Amino acid sequence: MHERRSTQGLNEAAALGMIFEGTATATGAHFFSVLVESLARALGTYGAWVTEYLPEPRRLRALAFWLGGEWVHGYEHLIDGTPCQAVVEGARLVHYPEKVLELFPHEADLRAMGAASYMGVPLLDTDGRVLGHLAVIDRRPMPEDPRALSVFRIFAARASAELQRIRAEGELREREEKLARLVDSAMDAILELDPDLRISRVNPAAEKVFRCPTGSLAGRPVSDLLTPESYRRLRQLVERLDSDPAGERAVWIPGSFTARCGEGTEFPAEATLSRFELRGRTFHTLILRNVNDRVEAEYRIRALTSEAEYLREELKALHNFDRIIGQSEALLRTLREVDQVAETDATVLLLGETGTGKELVARAVHAASRRHDRPFIKVNCAAIPTTLIESEFFGHEKGAFTGATARREGRFRLADGGTIFLDEIGELPLDVQAKLLRVLQEGEFEAVGSSRTQKVDVRVLAATNRDLERAAAEGEFRPDLYYRLNVFPMRVPPLRERGDDVVLLAAAFARRCAQRMGRTIEPLSDAAARRLKAYGWPGNVRELENVIERAVITARDGRLDLSGLLPEPAAAEAAASRQESVGARPDAVLTQQDLEALERQNLRRALEASGWRVAGERGAAKLLGMNPSTLSSRMKALGIRRPQTA
């Protein structure tokens, strides 16, 4: 009779650490190998494997199979008559805690493995389609254990995310190949111009448009193909584009433009001129065609280019999920909330200080949601000029305002079917807040300059380091929008609440930075670890990463030296400890350093409460009863600076 296996000693945090650290740098086949080996070790099972499902032959093909401490290569089998059949056909977790051979007496592979128990879970896409499955077997009974099931589901989520990433990567390659074929088959003449406005590349259509072999065009000045007047106009437009802001470096040239064929004949043309940079050099693309036929091919090029661009963003989203490092209870609580809310379409409001990683948490929610194969569109509300926010959100029509030379889709249209992440939502102007509320409630909007209502299906994730409830009470933020955003609030913990995570993060940053610089770094010393944990990290993870990068740059003989890189340990904490040690007596004496630390702490609290406004009715100076100029001087003297936005 088999010995019953116990999972009472399962360390869920250690198992999560295996996932995040064991697979942090792995991708593709190596990722799946690391994953299944880590799963078998975490659950203490005899074997583990991950497969992809081939629907037509009804077969499972192993991507990685770890059995009895060894790898099984090239494993593939029919699902019929196996425990995997219920997993695939039912699209559900299946667990046979014991006597699996009695339930499947004709399954020769299970008998050869000596299996006594089995557990499998499907890997699903957003439509519920089975992509594959993750399974473990053991030669002992495998009793049900909620902790083991939780770990198993987390491993399955990671396997599913990687399988989705691989398929998205393949789709991206296919899109790019289609784009290349489309450019080569376009009716427009597409000319790439180098910094001297000489032709560096052309597409096959240029031969027909200019009536000369394509090989004879490369290296020629573009002035050979234009009339003198049109070439002067082109030069003026190039100079204008070079001075325009990034993102607006494209212009449409209407039909008064005149091109010249190889034999000298001329024809009226319309063209698109755009500017781009490659390896520090400036290039221009001139897309030129006769006035009679241009719209369809150009539209298809833009559409495919946009799809390829946002597929890249999706790949980044899947990669960024691996960057969440830590084992503290505060972080694990946040990750559990991610798991709870991800599969819903609920609006999530991420709250936390600057630099805590709110965007990474938002990407984790998207990656684990049913929308993970659709775009993840990020908008930094604080970085967009007030006059352009509505256009960025909802798009605009050609001619809607000065500089609107072409119709442009907004971020909400690009995120249709996917997720939009509104970072620094508290910085939105009130008039835009009203229009955003309509999108959240009705799922509809009008582009700038258009009367046509557009419908979208977008999940909204928002983030802020401000107290929105207080801002709403003071009239600086719409209360109805606040309550609409605050469906599922999630607090991202600051680094000072994450205990030993600061050491794990520092070690990961040091390895990554050293690898990038081609250096070898020794592990963090105990003294360095203690100093990292003693510091308060007002800039959180972003500040930690910057400090570690400086430490790697200044390291000697591979040893990190933090002296001079971190401010002195908070004297305020030392003063507080000193007061406790003397029983907080009224006669307890504080040093000058203690007093400065307490003043620094009090000023920072006032600045944070006022959203870092110094002057004004709601400014920190008003709260402190100080003159604004005096407060500014004290901030400079005490080294208090406003943190960078998250």
Secondary structure, 3 states (H helix, E strand, C coil): CCCCCCCCCCCHHHHHHHHHHHCCCCCHHHHHHHHHHHHHHHHCCCEEEEEEEECCCCEEEEEEEEECCEECCCCEEECCCCHHHHHHHHCCCEEECCCHHHHCCCCHHHHHHCCCEEEEEEEECCCCCEEEEEEEEECCCCCCCHHHHHHHHHHHHHHHHHHHHHHHHHHHHHHHHHHHHHHHHCCCEEEEECCCCEEEEECCHHHHHHCCCHHHCCCCEHHHHECHHHHHHHHHHHHHHHHCCCCCCEEEEEEEEEEECCCCCEEEEEEEEEEEEECCEEEEEEEEEECCCCHHHHHHHHHHHHHHHHHHHHHHHHHHHHHCCCCCHHHHHHHHHHHHHHCCCCCEEEECCCCCCHHHHHHHHHHCCCCCCCCEEEEECCCCCHHHHHHHHHCECCCCCCCCCCCECCHHHHCCCCEEEEECHHHCCHHHHHHHHHHHHHCEEECECCCCEEECCCEEEEEECCCHHHHHHCCCCCHHHHHHHCCEEEECCCHHHCCCHHHHHHHHHHHHHHHHHCCCCCCCCHHHHHHHHHCCCCCHHHHHHHHHHHHHHHCECCECCCCCCCCCCCHHHHHHHHHHHCCCCCCCCCCHHHHHHHHHHHHHHHHHHCCCCCCCCCCHHHHHCCCHHHHHHHHHHHCCCCCCCC
